[in-house]
Amino acid sequence: MTYNILGKEVGDIGFGLLGLTARAIPDDQAFAAIRAALDAGCNYFNGGEFYGPPDKNSPALLRRYLERHPEDASRIVVNIKGALGRDYQPRGDKQGVRESIDACLQTIGPNATIHQFEAARKDPKADYVEETLATIDEYVRAGKIGGISCSEINANTLREAAAKFAVTAVEVELSLFYNEPMSNGLLEACAELNIPVLAYSPLGRGLLGGKIRSPEDIPKNDMRLMHPRFQGGNLLKNLELVAKVDDVAQRKGCTPSQVAINWLLALSRKSGMPKIIPIPGSTNPDRIRENATIVHLTDEDMSEIEEILASFTTAGTRYPAQAMDLLNL
């Protein structure tokens, strides 16, 4: 199946670019991952200005890829988030947004299009609708970018934004480990307004990727260890959900990641739900193809998963304390 974003068809599953630039990997490896995603139908790319240094971030990677493979430019739909300072604090003021978009446009170059731009976080010091989104809209009306997307906002903010501007997507964490958008009104608002959801971290930051079954499976220098979910007793508790998803996957004859991703697709097909597009990422072409595989989850499968979630509470917050203050605003 496909879905229409700003007149462009995108697959049911997108592709997150963070892993291709978060650490230095050869271009040939990154390009192979991009090509694998495209060939698997995952042509909706989600990147960030702050995904790596300015000369090696998502826009820079896409520029280099399309300089080598210009024939793929028409296949790719690009959502870029920015408006974060070097201290990772939001810059939703007019100057901050302009500097971010200008930098992304200059970096990505003439061969690529930024179809959507979003402020990565709502800036508490700026008027989100009248300043942050209004500035992005200036670039939309000038034809420099395609549309406005939003990130980590709540239902009330979304309704305020959509009342004035054409919001083309909302990016939010959504997975078996974090499903609060199902109950806090955000998915309901997206469905009501016909705005698709970009579900980031659909594998719980790799917990559901099939490789983590004990604390020893996480490298000692892994950045995820800064996140409360991955620390001490929290991780041990969260591995209980991993084991239960493993059981479902074994019965279905698929992988845990396929259960997690296809749960989101099945959720999207339910009455009252918006279009949900999971955006897993990987540097491994085989893993990309695995994540792109459609697995039919029956009503019985979904009921079993619902029972698992009803009996399980994720241990630990999504981010360290200082970052939690910028979520769901």
LOVEX-328734 format. One record per residue: x, y, z of N, C-alpha, C in turn. Coordinates in Angstrom, 1 decimal. Layout:
N
   n.xx   n.yy   n.zz  ca.xx  ca.yy  ca.zz   c.xx   c.yy   c.zz
      X      Y      Z      X      Y      Z      X      Y      Z
...
END
This chain:
329
   n.xx   n.yy   n.zz  ca.xx  ca.yy  ca.zz   c.xx   c.yy   c.zz
    0.8   -1.2    0.0    0.0    0.0    0.0    0.9    1.2    0.0
    0.3    2.4   -0.5    1.0    3.6   -0.4    0.1    4.7    0.2
    0.7    5.8    0.5    0.0    6.9    1.1    0.5    8.2    0.4
   -0.3    9.2    0.3    0.1   10.4   -0.4    0.5   11.5    0.6
    1.7   12.0    0.4    2.2   13.1    1.2    2.6   14.3    0.3
    1.8   15.3    0.3    2.1   16.5   -0.5    2.2   16.1   -2.0
    1.3   15.2   -2.4    1.3   14.9   -3.8    2.3   13.8   -4.2
    3.0   13.3   -3.2    4.0   12.2   -3.5    3.6   10.9   -2.8
    3.7    9.8   -3.5    3.4    8.5   -2.9    4.5    8.0   -2.0
    4.2    7.6   -0.8    5.2    7.0    0.1    4.7    5.7    0.5
    5.6    4.8    0.9    5.2    3.5    1.3    4.7    3.5    2.7
    4.1    2.3    3.1    3.5    2.2    4.5    4.6    2.4    5.6
    5.8    2.1    5.3    6.9    2.1    6.2    8.0    3.1    5.7
    8.4    4.0    6.6    9.4    5.0    6.2   10.8    4.5    6.6
   11.7    5.5    6.6   13.1    5.2    6.9   13.8    6.3    7.7
   14.2    6.0    8.9   14.9    7.0    9.7   16.4    7.0    9.4
   16.9    8.3    9.3   18.3    8.5    8.8   19.3    8.6    9.9
   18.9    8.7   11.2   19.8    9.0   12.3   21.0    8.1   12.3
   20.8    6.8   12.1   22.0    5.9   12.3   23.0    6.0   11.2
   22.7    6.7   10.1   23.6    6.8    9.0   24.6    7.9    9.2
   24.3    8.8   10.2   25.2    9.9   10.4   25.6   10.2   11.9
   24.9    9.4   12.8   25.2    9.6   14.2   26.6    9.2   14.5
   27.1    8.3   13.8   28.6    8.0   13.9   29.1    7.9   12.5
   30.4    8.0   12.4   31.0    8.0   11.1   31.0    6.6   10.4
   30.3    6.5    9.3   30.4    5.3    8.5   30.7    5.7    7.1
   31.3    4.8    6.3   31.7    5.1    4.9   30.5    5.5    4.1
   30.6    6.4    3.1   29.5    6.7    2.3   28.9    5.5    1.6
   29.8    4.6    1.1   29.3    3.4    0.4   28.4    2.6    1.3
   28.7    2.5    2.6   27.8    1.8    3.5   26.4    2.5    3.6
   26.5    3.8    3.8   25.3    4.6    4.0   24.5    4.6    2.7
   25.1    4.7    1.6   24.4    4.7    0.3   23.7    3.4    0.0
   24.4    2.3    0.4   23.8    1.0    0.3   22.5    0.8    1.1
   22.6    1.4    2.3   21.4    1.4    3.2   20.2    2.2    2.5
   20.6    3.4    2.0   19.5    4.2    1.3   18.9    3.5    0.2
   19.8    2.9   -0.7   19.3    2.2   -1.8   18.4    1.0   -1.4
   18.8    0.3   -0.3   18.0   -0.8    0.2   16.6   -0.4    0.6
   16.6    0.8    1.3   15.3    1.3    1.8   14.4    1.7    0.6
   15.0    2.3   -0.4   14.2    2.7   -1.6   13.7    1.5   -2.3
   14.5    0.5   -2.5   14.1   -0.7   -3.2   13.1   -1.5   -2.4
   13.1   -1.3   -1.1   12.0   -2.0   -0.3   10.8   -1.2   -0.2
   10.7   -0.1   -0.9    9.5    0.8   -0.8    9.4    1.7    0.3
   10.5    1.9    1.1   10.6    2.8    2.2   11.2    4.1    1.8
   10.4    4.9    1.0   10.9    6.1    0.4   10.6    7.4    1.1
   10.0    7.3    2.3    9.7    8.4    3.1   10.8    8.6    4.1
   11.8    9.5    3.9   13.0    9.6    4.7   12.8   10.7    5.8
   13.2   10.3    7.0   13.1   11.2    8.1   14.5   11.5    8.7
   14.9   12.8    8.5   16.3   13.1    8.9   16.3   14.4    9.8
   17.5   14.8   10.2   17.6   15.9   11.1   18.8   16.8   10.8
   18.7   18.1   10.9   19.9   19.0   10.8   20.9   18.6   11.8
   20.5   18.1   13.0   21.4   17.9   14.1   21.8   16.4   14.2
   21.5   15.6   13.2   21.9   14.2   13.1   23.4   14.2   12.6
   24.3   14.6   13.4   25.7   14.6   13.0   26.1   16.1   12.8
   27.4   16.3   12.6   28.0   17.7   12.4   27.4   18.3   11.1
   27.5   19.6   10.9   26.8   20.2    9.8   27.3   19.7    8.4
   28.5   19.2    8.3   28.9   18.7    7.0   28.7   17.2    6.8
   28.1   16.6    7.8   27.9   15.2    7.8   26.5   14.8    8.3
   25.5   15.7    8.3   24.2   15.5    8.8   23.3   14.9    7.7
   22.0   14.7    8.0   21.1   14.1    7.1   21.1   14.9    5.7
   20.9   16.2    5.7   20.9   16.9    4.4   22.2   16.7    3.7
   23.3   16.7    4.4   24.6   16.5    3.7   24.7   15.1    3.1
   24.2   14.1    3.8   24.3   12.8    3.3   23.4   12.7    2.1
   22.2   13.2    2.1   21.3   13.1    1.0   21.9   13.9   -0.2
   22.6   15.0    0.0   23.2   15.7   -1.1   24.3   14.8   -1.8
   25.1   14.2   -1.0   26.2   13.3   -1.5   25.5   12.1   -2.3
   24.5   11.6   -1.7   23.9   10.4   -2.3   23.3   10.8   -3.7
   22.6   11.9   -3.7   21.9   12.3   -5.0   22.9   12.9   -6.0
   24.1   13.3   -5.6   25.1   13.7   -6.5   25.6   12.4   -7.3
   25.6   11.3   -6.5   26.0   10.0   -7.2   24.9    9.3   -7.9
   23.7    9.5   -7.3   22.5    8.8   -7.9   21.4    9.8   -8.1
   21.5   10.7   -9.1   20.5   11.7   -9.3   19.2   11.1   -9.8
   19.3    9.9  -10.3   18.0    9.3  -10.8   17.1    8.9   -9.7
   17.5    8.9   -8.4   16.7    8.6   -7.3   16.0    9.8   -6.7
   16.3   11.0   -7.2   15.7   12.2   -6.5   14.2   12.2   -6.5
   13.6   11.7   -7.6   12.1   11.7   -7.7   11.5   10.6   -6.8
   12.3    9.7   -6.3   11.8    8.6   -5.5   11.7    9.0   -4.0
   12.4    9.9   -3.6   12.6   10.2   -2.2   11.7   11.3   -1.7
   11.0   11.1   -0.6   10.2   12.2    0.1   11.0   12.4    1.4
   11.3   13.7    1.6   12.2   14.1    2.7   11.5   14.9    3.8
   11.6   14.5    5.0   11.1   15.3    6.2   12.4   15.6    7.0
   12.7   16.8    7.3   13.8   17.2    8.0   13.4   18.0    9.2
   14.0   17.7   10.4   13.7   18.5   11.6   14.9   19.3   12.0
   14.7   20.4   12.5   15.8   21.3   12.9   15.4   22.3   14.0
   15.9   23.5   13.9   15.6   24.5   14.9   16.0   24.1   16.3
   17.1   23.4   16.4   17.7   23.1   17.7   19.1   23.8   17.7
   19.4   24.4   18.8   20.8   25.0   19.0   21.8   23.9   19.2
   23.1   24.3   19.3   24.2   23.4   19.5   24.1   22.8   20.9
   23.3   23.4   21.8   23.1   22.9   23.1   21.9   22.0   23.2
   21.3   21.7   22.0   20.1   20.9   21.9   18.9   21.5   22.5
   18.9   22.8   22.7   17.7   23.5   23.1   17.0   24.1   21.9
   15.7   24.1   22.0   14.9   24.5   20.8   15.1   26.0   20.5
   15.1   26.3   19.2   15.2   27.7   18.8   14.0   27.9   17.8
   12.9   28.2   18.5   11.7   28.4   17.7   11.4   29.8   17.4
   12.3   30.7   17.7   12.1   32.1   17.3   12.4   32.3   15.8
   11.9   33.4   15.3   12.0   33.6   13.8   13.4   33.4   13.3
   14.4   34.0   14.0   15.8   34.0   13.6   16.3   32.5   13.6
   16.0   31.8   14.7   16.4   30.4   14.8   15.9   29.5   13.8
   14.6   29.7   13.5   14.0   28.8   12.4   14.5   29.2   11.1
   14.7   30.5   10.8   15.2   30.9    9.5   16.7   30.3    9.3
   17.5   30.5   10.3   18.9   30.0   10.2   18.9   28.5   10.0
   18.0   27.8   10.6   18.0   26.3   10.5   17.5   25.9    9.1
   16.5   26.5    8.6   16.0   26.1    7.3   17.0   26.5    6.2
   17.5   27.7    6.3   18.5   28.2    5.3   19.7   27.3    5.3
   20.2   26.8    6.4   21.3   25.9    6.5   21.0   24.6    5.8
   19.8   24.1    6.1   19.4   22.8    5.5   19.2   22.9    4.0
   18.7   24.0    3.5   18.5   24.1    2.1   19.9   24.3    1.4
   20.8   25.0    2.0   22.1   25.2    1.4   22.8   23.8    1.4
   22.7   23.1    2.5   23.4   21.8    2.6   22.9   20.8    1.7
   21.6   20.6    1.6   21.0   19.5    0.8   21.2   19.8   -0.7
   21.3   21.0   -1.1   21.7   21.3   -2.5   20.5   21.3   -3.4
   20.8   21.5   -4.7   19.7   21.7   -5.7   19.1   20.3   -6.2
   19.7   19.2   -5.9   19.2   18.0   -6.5   18.1   17.3   -5.6
   18.0   17.8   -4.4   17.0   17.3   -3.4   16.0   18.3   -3.0
   14.8   17.8   -2.6   13.8   18.7   -2.1   13.5   18.4   -0.6
   13.4   19.4    0.2   12.9   19.2    1.5   11.3   19.3    1.5
   10.7   18.2    1.5    9.2   18.2    1.3    8.5   18.7    2.6
    9.1   18.4    3.8    8.6   18.9    5.0    9.7   19.3    5.9
    9.4   20.3    6.7   10.4   20.8    7.7    9.6   20.9    9.1
   10.2   20.5   10.1    9.6   20.6   11.4   10.6   21.1   12.5
   10.1   21.9   13.4   10.9   22.2   14.6   11.0   21.0   15.5
   12.1   20.6   15.8   12.3   19.3   16.5   11.5   19.3   17.9
   11.5   20.4   18.5   10.8   20.6   19.8   10.1   21.9   19.8
    9.0   22.0   20.5    8.3   23.3   20.7    9.1   24.1   21.7
    9.4   25.3   21.3   10.2   26.2   22.1    9.3   26.9   23.1
    9.5   26.7   24.4    8.7   27.4   25.4    8.8   28.9   25.4
    9.9   29.4   24.8   10.2   30.8   24.8    9.6   31.5   23.6
    9.0   30.8   22.7    8.5   31.4   21.4    7.1   31.0   21.3
    6.3   31.8   20.5    4.9   31.5   20.2    5.0   30.4   19.1
    4.6   29.2   19.4    4.7   28.1   18.4    4.0   28.3   17.1
    2.7   28.8   17.2    1.9   29.0   16.0    2.3   30.2   15.3
    2.3   31.4   16.0    2.5   32.7   15.4    3.9   33.0   15.0
    4.9   32.3   15.6    6.3   32.6   15.3    7.0   31.4   14.6
    7.0   30.2   15.3    7.7   29.1   14.8    7.1   28.6   13.5
    5.8   28.2   13.5    5.2   27.7   12.3    5.0   28.8   11.3
    4.7   30.0   11.7    4.5   31.1   10.7    5.8   31.3    9.9
    7.0   31.1   10.6    8.2   31.3    9.9    8.4   30.1    8.9
    8.1   28.9    9.3    8.2   27.8    8.4    7.3   28.0    7.2
    6.1   28.5    7.5    5.1   28.8    6.4    5.6   29.8    5.4
    6.4   30.7    5.8    7.0   31.7    4.8    7.8   31.0    3.8
    8.5   29.9    4.2    9.3   29.2    3.2    8.4   28.3    2.3
    7.3   27.8    2.9    6.3   27.0    2.1    5.7   27.9    1.0
    5.3   29.1    1.4    4.7   30.0    0.4    5.7   30.5   -0.6
    6.9   30.6   -0.2    8.0   31.0   -1.2    8.4   29.8   -2.1
    7.9   28.6   -1.9    8.2   27.5   -2.7    9.5   26.8   -2.4
   10.1   27.2   -1.2   11.5   26.6   -0.9   11.4   25.3   -0.2
   10.3   25.0    0.5   10.0   23.7    1.1    8.6   23.4    0.8
    8.2   22.1    1.0    6.9   21.7    0.6    5.8   21.9    1.6
    6.1   21.7    2.9    5.1   21.8    3.9    5.6   21.8    5.3
    4.7   22.0    6.2    5.0   22.0    7.7    4.7   20.7    8.3
    5.6   20.1    9.1    5.3   19.0    9.9    5.6   19.4   11.4
    5.2   18.7   12.3    5.3   19.0   13.7    5.9   17.8   14.5
    6.5   18.1   15.6    7.2   17.1   16.4    6.9   17.2   17.9
    6.5   16.1   18.5    6.4   16.0   20.0    5.5   17.1   20.6
    4.4   17.4   19.9    3.4   18.3   20.4    2.2   17.6   21.0
    1.4   18.2   21.7    0.2   17.6   22.3   -1.0   17.9   21.4
   -2.1   17.3   21.7   -3.3   17.4   20.9   -3.8   18.9   20.8
   -3.8   19.6   21.9   -4.3   21.0   21.9   -3.4   21.8   21.0
   -2.1   21.7   21.1   -1.2   22.4   20.2   -1.4   22.1   18.8
   -1.6   20.8   18.5   -1.9   20.4   17.1   -3.2   21.1   16.5
   -4.2   21.1   17.3   -5.4   21.7   16.9   -5.2   23.2   16.6
   -4.5   23.9   17.5   -4.2   25.3   17.3   -3.4   25.5   16.0
   -2.4   24.6   15.8   -1.6   24.8   14.6   -2.4   24.5   13.3
   -3.2   23.5   13.4   -4.0   23.1   12.2   -5.1   24.1   11.8
   -5.5   24.8   12.8   -6.5   25.9   12.6   -6.0   27.0   11.7
   -4.6   27.2   11.7   -4.0   28.3   11.0   -3.2   27.8    9.8
   -2.6   26.7    9.9   -1.7   26.2    8.9   -2.0   24.8    8.4
   -1.6   24.4    7.2   -1.7   23.0    6.8   -0.6   22.2    7.3
   -0.9   21.5    8.4    0.1   20.6    9.0    0.0   19.3    8.3
    1.2   18.9    7.7    1.2   17.7    6.8    1.6   16.4    7.5
    2.1   16.5    8.7    2.5   15.3    9.5    2.8   15.7   10.9
    2.7   14.7   11.8    3.2   14.9   13.2    4.1   13.7   13.5
    5.3   14.0   14.0    6.3   13.0   14.4    6.2   12.9   15.9
    6.1   11.6   16.3    6.1   11.4   17.8    6.6   10.0   18.0
    7.2    9.7   19.2    7.6    8.4   19.5    6.3    7.5   19.7
    6.3    6.4   19.1    5.1    5.5   19.3    5.6    4.1   19.0
    5.4    3.2   20.0    5.9    1.8   19.9    5.2    1.0   21.0
    5.5   -0.3   21.0    5.0   -1.2   22.1    5.5   -0.7   23.4
    6.7    0.0   23.4    7.2    0.5   24.7    6.6    1.8   25.1
    6.1    2.6   24.1    5.6    3.9   24.4    4.3    4.1   23.6
    3.1    4.0   24.2    1.9    4.2   23.4    1.0    5.2   24.0
    1.5    6.1   24.8    0.7    7.2   25.4   -0.1    8.0   24.4
    0.4    8.2   23.1   -0.4    9.0   22.2   -1.7    8.3   21.9
   -1.9    7.1   22.2   -3.1    6.4   22.0   -4.2    6.8   23.0
   -3.7    7.3   24.1   -4.6    7.6   25.2   -4.6    9.1   25.6
   -3.6    9.9   25.1   -3.6   11.3   25.5   -4.2   12.3   24.5
   -4.9   11.7   23.5   -5.7   12.5   22.6   -4.9   12.9   21.3
   -3.6   12.6   21.2   -2.9   13.0   20.0   -3.3   12.2   18.8
   -3.4   10.9   18.9   -3.8   10.1   17.7   -5.2   10.4   17.3
   -6.0   10.7   18.3   -7.4   11.0   18.1   -7.5   12.3   17.3
   -6.7   13.3   17.7   -6.7   14.6   17.0   -6.1   14.4   15.5
   -5.1   13.6   15.4   -4.5   13.4   14.1   -5.6   12.7   13.1
   -6.3   11.8   13.7   -7.4   11.1   12.9   -8.4   12.1   12.5
   -8.8   12.9   13.5   -9.9   13.9   13.2   -9.5   14.9   12.2
   -8.2   15.3   12.1   -7.7   16.3   11.2   -7.1   15.7   10.0
   -7.1   14.4    9.9   -6.5   13.7    8.7   -5.1   14.0    8.5
   -4.3   14.0    9.6   -2.9   14.2    9.6   -2.1   13.0    9.9
   -1.2   12.5    9.0   -0.5   11.3    9.3    0.5   11.4   10.5
    0.8   10.3   11.1    1.7   10.2   12.2    3.0    9.5   11.7
    4.1   10.2   12.0    5.4    9.5   11.8    5.8    8.9   13.1
    5.9    7.6   13.2    6.2    6.9   14.5    7.6    6.6   14.6
    8.3    7.5   15.4    9.8    7.2   15.5   10.1    6.3   16.7
   11.2    5.7   16.6   11.7    4.7   17.6   10.6    3.5   17.7
   10.1    3.0   16.5    9.1    2.0   16.6    9.6    0.7   17.2
   10.9    0.5   17.3   11.5   -0.7   18.0   12.0   -0.4   19.4
   11.5    0.7   20.0   11.9    1.0   21.3   13.4    1.3   21.4
   13.9    2.0   20.5   15.4    2.3   20.4   16.2    1.0   20.4
   15.7    0.1   19.6   16.4   -1.2   19.4   16.1   -2.3   20.3
   15.4   -2.0   21.4   15.1   -3.1   22.3   14.3   -4.2   21.6
   13.5   -3.9   20.6   12.7   -4.9   20.0   13.3   -5.3   18.6
   14.6   -5.0   18.5   15.2   -5.4   17.2   15.7   -6.8   17.2
   15.6   -7.6   18.3   15.9   -9.0   18.3   17.3   -9.3   18.7
   18.1   -8.3   19.0   19.5   -8.5   19.4   19.8   -8.3   20.9
   18.8   -7.7   21.6   19.0   -7.3   23.0   18.1   -8.2   23.9
   18.7   -9.2   24.6   18.0  -10.1   25.5   18.5  -10.1   26.9
   19.6   -9.3   27.1   20.2   -9.2   28.4   21.0   -7.9   28.5
   21.2   -7.4   29.7   22.0   -6.1   29.8   23.4   -6.3   29.1
   23.9   -7.5   29.1   25.3   -7.7   28.5   25.3   -7.5   27.0
   24.1   -7.4   26.3   24.0   -7.3   24.9   24.2   -5.8   24.5
   24.2   -4.9   25.4   24.4   -3.5   25.1   25.8   -3.1   25.4
   26.5   -2.6   24.4   27.9   -2.1   24.6   28.0   -1.1   25.7
   29.2   -1.1   26.4   29.4   -0.3   27.6   29.4    1.2   27.2
   29.8    1.5   25.9   29.8    2.9   25.5   28.6    3.4   24.7
   27.5    2.6   24.7   26.3    2.8   24.0   25.6    4.1   24.6
   25.3    5.0   23.7   24.6    6.3   24.1   23.2    6.0   24.8
   22.6    4.9   24.4   21.3    4.6   25.0   21.4    4.3   26.5
   22.5    4.0   27.0   22.7    3.8   28.5   22.5    5.1   29.3
   22.4    6.3   28.6   22.1    7.5   29.2   20.6    7.6   29.4
   19.8    6.8   28.8   18.3    6.9   28.9   17.9    6.0   30.0
   17.0    6.5   30.8   16.5    5.7   32.0   16.0    4.3   31.7
   15.4    4.1   30.5   14.8    2.8   30.1   15.9    1.7   30.1
   17.1    2.2   29.8   18.2    1.2   29.6   19.1    1.1   30.8
   18.7    1.6   31.9   19.5    1.6   33.1   19.0    0.6   34.2
   20.0   -0.2   34.7   19.8   -1.0   35.9   18.5   -1.8   35.9
   17.7   -1.7   36.9   16.5   -2.5   37.0   15.5   -2.2   36.0
   15.5   -0.9   35.5   14.6   -0.6   34.4   14.8   -1.5   33.2
   16.0   -1.6   32.8   16.3   -2.5   31.6   15.8   -3.9   31.9
   16.1   -4.4   33.0   15.7   -5.8   33.3   14.2   -5.9   33.2
   13.4   -4.9   33.7   12.0   -5.0   33.6   11.5   -4.9   32.2
   12.2   -4.0   31.4   11.7   -3.8   30.0   12.1   -5.0   29.2
   13.1   -5.8   29.5   13.4   -7.0   28.8   12.3   -8.1   28.9
   11.4   -7.9   29.9   10.2   -8.8   30.1    9.3   -8.6   28.9
    9.1   -7.4   28.4    8.3   -7.1   27.3    9.0   -7.7   26.0
   10.3   -7.5   25.9   11.0   -8.1   24.8   10.8   -9.6   24.7
   10.8  -10.3   25.8   10.6  -11.7   25.8    9.2  -12.1   25.3
    8.2  -11.3   25.7    6.8  -11.6   25.3    6.6  -11.3   23.8
    7.3  -10.3   23.3    7.2  -10.0   21.9    7.9  -11.1   21.1
    9.0  -11.6   21.7    9.7  -12.7   21.1    8.8  -13.9   20.9
    8.0  -14.2   21.9    7.1  -15.3   21.9    6.1  -15.2   20.8
    5.5  -14.0   20.6    4.5  -13.7   19.6    5.2  -13.9   18.2
    6.4  -13.4   18.1    7.1  -13.5   16.8    7.4  -15.0   16.4
    7.8  -15.8   17.4    8.1  -17.2   17.1    6.8  -17.9   16.7
    5.7  -17.6   17.3    4.4  -18.2   16.8    4.0  -17.8   15.4
    4.3  -16.5   15.1    4.0  -16.0   13.8    5.0  -16.4   12.7
    6.1  -16.9   13.1    7.2  -17.2   12.1    7.8  -16.0   11.6
    7.9  -14.9   12.4    8.6  -13.7   11.9    9.5  -13.2   13.0
   10.1  -12.0   12.9   11.0  -11.5   13.8   10.3  -10.5   14.8
   10.9  -10.2   16.0   10.3   -9.3   16.9   10.1   -7.9   16.3
   11.1   -7.5   15.5   11.0   -6.1   14.9    9.8   -6.1   13.9
    9.5   -7.2   13.2    8.4   -7.2   12.3    7.1   -7.2   13.1
    7.0   -7.8   14.2    5.8   -7.7   15.1    5.6   -6.3   15.5
    6.7   -5.6   16.0    6.6   -4.3   16.5    6.1   -3.3   15.4
    6.7   -3.4   14.2    6.4   -2.5   13.1    5.0   -2.8   12.6
    4.7   -4.0   12.4    3.4   -4.3   11.8    2.2   -4.1   12.8
    2.5   -4.1   14.1    1.5   -3.7   15.1    1.1   -2.3   14.8
    2.0   -1.4   14.5    1.7    0.0   14.2    0.9    0.1   12.9
    1.2   -0.7   11.9    0.4   -0.7   10.7   -1.0   -1.2   10.9
   -1.1   -2.3   11.7   -2.4   -2.8   12.1   -3.2   -1.8   12.9
   -2.6   -1.1   13.8   -3.2   -0.1   14.6   -3.7    1.0   13.7
   -3.0    1.4   12.7   -3.3    2.4   11.7   -4.6    2.1   11.0
   -4.9    0.8   10.8   -6.1    0.4   10.0   -7.3    0.4   10.9
   -7.2    0.5   12.2   -8.4    0.5   13.0   -9.2    1.8   12.9
  -10.5    1.6   13.1  -11.4    2.7   13.1  -11.0    3.8   14.1
  -11.0    5.0   13.7  -10.7    6.1   14.6   -9.2    6.4   14.7
   -8.4    5.7   14.0   -7.0    5.9   14.0   -6.5    6.7   12.8
   -5.4    7.5   12.9   -4.9    8.1   11.8   -4.0    7.2   11.0
   -3.5    7.6    9.8   -2.5    6.9    9.1   -1.2    7.0   10.0
   -0.6    5.8   10.3    0.6    5.7   11.1    1.7    5.1   10.2
    2.8    5.9   10.1    3.9    5.4    9.3    5.1    5.2   10.2
    5.5    4.0   10.5    6.7    3.7   11.3    7.9    4.1   10.5
    8.9    4.6   11.2   10.2    5.1   10.5   11.4    4.4   11.2
   11.5    3.1   11.1   12.7    2.5   11.7   13.9    2.8   10.8
   15.1    2.7   11.4   16.3    3.0   10.7   17.4    1.9   10.9
   18.3    1.8   10.0   19.4    0.8   10.2   20.4    1.1    9.1
   21.7    0.7    9.4   22.8    0.8    8.5   22.9   -0.5    7.7
   22.2   -1.5    8.0   22.3   -2.9    7.5   21.2   -3.2    6.4
   21.6   -3.4    5.1   20.5   -3.6    4.1   19.6   -4.8    4.5
   20.2   -5.9    5.0   19.4   -7.0    5.4   18.3   -6.7    6.5
   18.8   -5.9    7.5   17.9   -5.5    8.5   16.8   -4.5    8.0
   17.2   -3.7    7.0   16.2   -2.7    6.4   15.1   -3.5    5.7
   15.6   -4.5    4.9   14.6   -5.4    4.2   13.7   -6.1    5.2
   14.3   -6.6    6.3   13.5   -7.3    7.4   12.4   -6.3    7.9
   12.8   -5.1    8.2   11.9   -4.1    8.8   10.8   -3.7    7.8
   11.1   -3.9    6.5   10.1   -3.4    5.5    9.1   -4.5    5.2
    9.3   -5.7    5.8    8.4   -6.9    5.4    7.1   -6.7    6.1
    6.0   -6.9    5.3    4.7   -6.8    5.8    4.3   -8.2    6.3
    3.9   -8.2    7.6    3.4   -9.4    8.3    1.9   -9.1    8.7
    1.0  -10.0    8.3   -0.4   -9.8    8.6   -0.6  -10.2   10.1
   -1.0   -9.2   10.9   -1.4   -9.5   12.3   -2.9   -9.7   12.3
   -3.4  -10.8   12.7   -4.8  -11.1   12.8   -5.5  -10.3   14.0
   -6.8  -10.3   14.1   -7.5   -9.7   15.2   -7.0  -10.5   16.5
   -6.8  -11.8   16.4   -6.4  -12.5   17.6   -5.0  -12.1   18.0
   -4.1  -11.9   17.0   -2.7  -11.4   17.3   -2.8  -10.1   18.0
   -3.6   -9.2   17.5   -3.7   -7.8   18.1   -4.3   -7.9   19.5
   -5.3   -8.8   19.7   -5.9   -8.9   21.0   -4.8   -9.4   22.0
   -4.0  -10.4   21.6   -2.9  -10.9   22.4   -1.9   -9.8   22.8
   -1.6   -9.0   21.8   -0.6   -7.9   22.1   -1.3   -6.9   23.0
   -2.5   -6.6   22.8   -3.2   -5.7   23.7   -3.2   -6.2   25.2
   -3.4   -7.5   25.3   -3.4   -8.1   26.7   -2.0   -8.0   27.3
   -1.0   -8.1   26.5    0.4   -8.0   26.9    0.7   -6.6   27.4
    0.3   -5.6   26.6    0.5   -4.2   26.9   -0.3   -3.8   28.2
   -1.5   -4.3   28.3   -2.3   -4.0   29.5   -1.7   -4.5   30.8
   -0.9   -5.5   30.7   -0.3   -6.1   31.9    1.1   -5.6   32.1
    1.6   -4.7   31.3    3.0   -4.3   31.3    3.1   -2.8   31.4
    4.0   -2.3   32.3    4.3   -0.9   32.3    5.7   -0.7   32.1
    6.1    0.1   31.1    7.5    0.4   30.8    8.1    1.1   31.9
    9.3    0.6   32.2   10.1    1.2   33.3   11.1    2.2   32.8
   11.1    3.4   33.4   12.0    4.5   33.0   11.4    5.4   32.0
   11.8    6.6   32.0   11.3    7.6   31.0   11.9    7.5   29.7
   11.4    8.2   28.7   11.9    8.1   27.3   13.3    8.7   27.2
   13.5    9.8   27.9   14.7   10.6   27.8   15.2   10.9   29.2
   16.4   11.4   29.4   16.9   11.9   30.6   16.0   13.1   31.1
   16.0   13.4   32.4   15.0   14.3   33.0   15.0   15.7   32.2
   16.2   16.2   31.9   16.2   17.6   31.3   15.5   17.6   29.9
   15.5   16.5   29.2   14.9   16.5   27.9   13.4   16.2   28.0
   12.9   15.6   29.1   11.5   15.3   29.2   10.6   16.6   29.3
   11.2   17.7   29.7   10.4   18.9   29.8   10.0   19.5   28.5
   10.6   19.0   27.4   10.3   19.5   26.1    9.4   18.6   25.2
    8.8   17.6   25.9    7.9   16.7   25.2    6.4   17.0   25.5
    5.6   16.6   24.5    4.1   16.7   24.7    3.7   18.1   25.1
    4.2   19.1   24.5    3.9   20.5   24.8    2.8   21.0   23.8
END
